[in-house]
Amino acid sequence: MKYLRLVVANLGRHKLRTILTIASVALALFLFASLRSVTTTLAATAQFGGARRLVTLNATGLVFPLPLAYGNRIKALRGVTGLSWANWFGGKYGDGKRFFANFAVDAESYLKIYPEIVLPPEQRDAFLKDRTGAIIGKRLLPQFGWKLGQNVTLQGTIFQGDWTFTVDGVYTPTDPAIGDDVLIFHHDYFDERIGRAGIAGWYIVEIDDPAHAPAIAKSIDDMFRNSSSPTKTGTEREFQASFATMWGNVSFLMSTIGLAVVFAILLVTANAMMMSARERTAEIAVLKTVGFSDRLLFGLVMVEAGAMALSGAVLGLGGAKVLYPAIKFNGMGFLPGFAVTTSTLIIGALVAVGLMLASGLVPALRAARLPVVQALRHVE
Amino acid sequence: MIPIVYNVRSVVRRPVSTALTALGVGLVVAVFIGMLALANGFRAALAKTGSNTNVLILRKGADSELSSGLGRDVVSIISASPQVATAADKRPLVSPEVYVLIPLAKSFDTTQVANVVVRGVSDQAWDVRSNIKVTEGQRFTSGRPEVCVGTRLVQRFPHTGIGQTLHFAGRDWTVACHFSAAGSAFESEIWGENEQFMPVFRGDVFQSITFRLNDPHAFEDAQRALQDDKRMTVDVHRESEFYAQQSQLLGNILSFLAVVITGIMAVGAVFGAINTMYAAIASRAPEIGVLLTLGFRPASVLLSFLAESAFIAVIGGLLGCLFALPLNGIVTSTTNWSSFSEIAFSFRVTPALLLAGLIFAVVMGVVGGFFPALRAARLQVVQALR
């Protein structure tokens, strides 16, 4: 401990250099945490889905609806314990520049099947009783400046006209993949306004046992195979994963090239740290003459490198961990539940340790092995 | 002036630290170019999709072809409009189109499914869109279950070879031809006859109507005339503007990411450069002292060290350009969230982008070198020479 002052004094000698080095380590690790979080968030979204929920779609494609009449037939199947349905609405608010998801659902069964959508009981009751009511994710409140109980008007893009809803409730999702920027309203009201077309975009099927999922999915698809609208049923997880894969390899490209460069910056930083250590050859020789052991000098140089790497890591990784929740970042709606995971922090910390070793080891060994006589020759 | 040879020699004398600094700058530049090339390629694919002389008609309020719907009555009104150009055989150049998305499994991994655009067109469509060229096979024949496949789909999806059979909408379709469209988004589409697609997809309704303008300069007149027509409620877009607007959302996200990520990296690289230059100057203090004693002015020392830093950065910039260049032309694909369809496009590394990368490198070098150079210029001769 008594050598702490020596380390601090060394770090304080070139204050600017120390600060710059720490800052560039911090930036590199901040970027590392951010880019890796994009990948982990996308992966987490793809992992979302209750094991007991299946999704039934029109086999022809996502944009084709299914007859509402399928509902009763699915419900009658063995092993099906609950059923709800929803329809993509695609309405926009105001100038439509800020995209948010909105769909019509069979409210009572939908809220039962998705316990992840949490809202106060009185708001829930108000929504269920109000045919033209809607509930919204809590992010939409500040985003559009809406208030509870207010009427909001969406312009339909697929289903024409102005649609006015009363905001009856504000929900908080317990699973971030649900999204907190969604507006949900009554399917019955939707169906009435479009002239009782009797369509559902997709069915959510709750089953008794995850192990029965493949069998039940198959029996649903078999049932409608020769009808006008054949279905495709899969687990909710597969359904979610299909959205994540839609980014193609773009997100992968982005994060890999980003990560490669993070390491390049660390390389440059390590170089700068090594150069600063090299300047002190003479000084180390003096310390040796005074009686500092080889091992102690090795330790001192390593501690100095470690202190810089560690402060950079705390600033960069901690900054990412604190900053993103503070600004409620969700990638313009594309990355619901964006979070810096613990695994990212651990890997980041390991990178910092690696940096300490890479930048400290060479100068530290040099310091330990330095022949005093030769080194002192350069001192005037 | 201190001769530039002095700086070049100094740089060459410490190859490792020069190389590391240049490499750092180079990688930042490479990522900068690479990410913008991605955004560029995506925008270019959609910008080329629309033609300036074509008009796209959607139902009022629809923001994409997917959410639109137009009846046959609208088609006849449009076809009879005086704004529509006519072909040599006096028929109007109008293509009422069916637009749907179907899930297709990819070749390399059949669990990966992409939403591919299936477009039902009239036989006029090939003339309305002048950039479409059949590269292999013959156009599909009216009345037969045949389709044509865009060239960008051929590599990535199975069963798309000429004569092979694609299965969708509960039917088998024989691939009759491949077509190219000058790198535009049409190359990621499957085309068939509109009258055949209507019954199997969404019934008796078109999603869009595209026609060639009689007078390319009269778009505003056409827009006013058609939108004011009381018999229909439509939005009239210039085809080029419509597709450019479709690329806005994702294009902006990509550019934004490119700027933010490279911005942060650039700051890191600049810090690295500052440290390297400070260390270089500290170890060369006696040299600088000699320069000052010889009578070089502090201003020339400042300039000299700035030039040295910029020189290292330019090496880095050139390295970055070299790294980024092989990206050019690489095809990648993503979902265009504005239309929900998958689009294949290639990285576009343009000379302008390379130049921007070099300038970016020089800026990093000059910014990183300024304070160290200032310190060098302010060195006290006596102290430096000790």
Interface residues (C-beta under 8 A of the other chain):
Chain A: H14 L16 R17 L20 T21 A23 S24 L27 A28 F30 L31 L35 T60 G61 L62 V63 F64 G90 K92 G96 F99 Q155 G156 T157 I158 Q160 P230 S242 T245 M246 W247 G248 N249 V250 L253 M254 I257 G258 A260 V261 V262 A264 I265 L267 V268 T269 N271 A272 M275 S276 E279 M332 F334 E380
Chain B: V16 S17 L20 T21 L23 G24 L27 V28 A30 V31 G34 M35 L38 R59 K60 G61 A62 D63 S64 L66 S67 V100 L101 I102 P103 Q112 V113 A114 N115 F168 A169 G170 F201 R202 L249 I253 L254 L257 I261 I264 M265 V267 G268 A269 F271 G272 A273 I274 N275 T276 Y278 A279 A280 A282 S283 T332 S333 T334 T335 W337 F340 E342 R386
